[in-house]
Amino acid sequence: MFQEKNTMHLACAILLVTALSTPVQADQNQWSTNGPYGGSVKCIAIHPFNNQIMYIGTIQNGIYKTTDGGETWNHLVNGNQFSCMRAIAIHPFAPETLYATSTDGIFKSANAGIDWTFLVTPLYPHNEIKALMIHPIDPRLIFAGGPVNEWMSTDGGRNWFRIEDIPRNAGIEDLAYDPSNPDILYLLISSGMYSGQGIWKSED
């Protein structure tokens, strides 16, 4: 009996020492970076079917893409390169189609970022667009907003019209939809004469 108790105590001691000396992995707040180092990162978009593919937009140097979860980054350079990025959105069903906004308007790629075309929007084609959102069920619906622009497209970005219920020059900072009902939309206002009016909501 005495030997059994000693054996049990020894086993418990070994378990305790092991537990104290083994690094705890759960709930550790560990962050690391592997670039890219081409500019201050403003926005990020993750491929809906492959989380190893991501796009980031920078303030100084346009868009970068990774296909290996951030181990390496490729600078997407093309003839329509635009440097000061604001938002990136990926088509929910056809992720080779991307939309990106900058201080110079809205751009679209149909081949996963290789080539980009400029989308001419009404009234202010070259003004800053800070926010962009694609409807998750009907991706023909695209919403865009900026300091002086509040736009909507019903045909995938070919044509745009103003959202009349939003005050002009309201200053749109961001857009979001309710994941349980994507017809419920929210937008954030934080600049201009409408500063302090906070969040606007649409249910249709």
N, C-alpha and C positions, 0 to 999 in steps of 0.2 A: 504494500500500500504506500509506504514511504517513497519507494522508488518511482511509483506511478505519479505521485504528487510532484516529485522533483522534475520528472519528465514533462509534466503538464506546465509547470512554472517556467521551465526552460523554453518550451515551445511558445508560450505567451510572450516571453521576453524577446525572442527572436522576431515574432510578428510585430511587436511594438517598435523595435529598432528599425526594422524594415520599413514600417509605415512612416516613421519620422525621417528616415533618410531618403525616401523616394519622393521626387518632386511631384507636387499635385498638379495635374493637368486640367482638371475641370475648373471652369469659371475663371481661368486666367485671362487677363486682359493683355494679350500680346499682339503688337502691331509691328509691321515691317514695311519697307518700301523698296521697290526696284525700279524707281523712276516712273515714267520718263522725266527727263530733266530739261525739257524744251520750253517750259513756261509754267505759270501758275494755273493749276487745274480748276476749271469752273464747273464742269458738268461730267456726268458719267451715264452710260447706258449699257445694259447687259443683254446679250442675246437671249431671246425667250426660250430657246430649246437647247442651248449649249452655253453653260456658264463659264466656259473657258474663253469665250469670245466677248470682248468688251471694247467699248469706244470711250475715249475721254476727249473733252474739248478744253483747250487752254486759252488763256488771255492773249499770250504773245505769239503762239506758233501753231494755231489751227488744231487739227484732230490727229490723235494717235489711236492705233488699234493693236490689241493683243489677241492671239489665238491660243495661248497657253496659260491663261489665268494670271497674266501679269509678269511672267518670267522674262519675256522680251516684248518690246514695243516697236511698232512700225509707224513712222510718220507718213500720213496720207497726204502726199504732195501731188497737186495737179494744176492745170491751167487756171482753174477757178478757185484756187486756194484762198481762204479767208482766215485771217489770223485771230481775230478777237471773238471767241466763241461764247455763247450764252446757254444753249440747250441742245440736246440730241434726243431724238425719239426714233424707235425702231418699229417697223410695221409688225403687228402682233402675229400675223399668219404667214407673211412673206418677209422674213428678216433680212433678206438681201436689199430691201428697200429701206432707206434711212432718210430722215429729215434732220436738218441742223439749222440753228439760228445763230446770228452773229450781230455785230453792230452795223452790218451792212444788209440785213434782211434775211430771207429764208432760202435754203438750198436743199436739193434733193439728190440722192444717189440711188440708182436702180441696180447697182452691182457691188454692194457691200463696201462702198466707200472708195472704189477705184476712181470713178468719175463723178463729178457733181455738176448740176445745172442750177441756175438761178431761177427761183420762182417769183414772177412779177406779181406783187400784191397791190391792191388798190391804194390810191392816195399817197402813200409814203413807201415806195418800193425799196428805198435804201436806208430806212430808219432801223434803229436797234429793236430787235425782238428778244425779249428776255425769257419768255415762257412758251412752251409748245407741248401739246398733248394730242395723242391719237386715241380715238374711241376704241376700247378693247374688243368690242363686238362688231361694230361697223367702222372699219378703218378708213372709209371714205370721208368720215367726219374728222376734221382736224381743227383744233383751236389754237390760236396764237395771240400773244399779247406783249406789249412793251410800254415804254413811257407815254407814247401818244397813239397807240394802236390796239384795237381789240377786234380780231378778225376770226372768221369761221369759213372753212371750205367744206363742201359736201361732195366733192369729186376728187379727193386725193391730192389736193393742192393745185389743180389746174386753174381754178377760179376761186376768188375770195370775196367776201362781203363783210361789212362792219356789223358787229353785234350792237344793235341800236339801243338796247336797254342799258348798256354800260355808258356812264358819262364820258364824254370826250376828254382826252388827256388825263384819264383817271390814274394811269401809272400801274400797269399790271406787272406783278413780280413773279407770280407762280400760278399754276393751274393744277387741279387734281379732280379725280372722280371717286365716287363712292364705290368700293369694290363689290358691295352687295347689290348695287343698282347703279350701273355706269351712266344712266341718264341723269343722275344727280351730279351736278358739277359745282366746283368751288373755285373761286379765284381770289387772289390776294392783291390788295391795293395798299401801297405804302408811300406814294410820292405825289407831288403836285398839290393842287388845291383840295383834293379829296383825301389827303393824308389823314389817317386816324379813322377812316371808315372801315378799315379792316377787311373782313371776308364777305364776299358776295356769293349767293347761292342760286342755282337754277335747278328746277325739278323736271324740265322738259327738253 
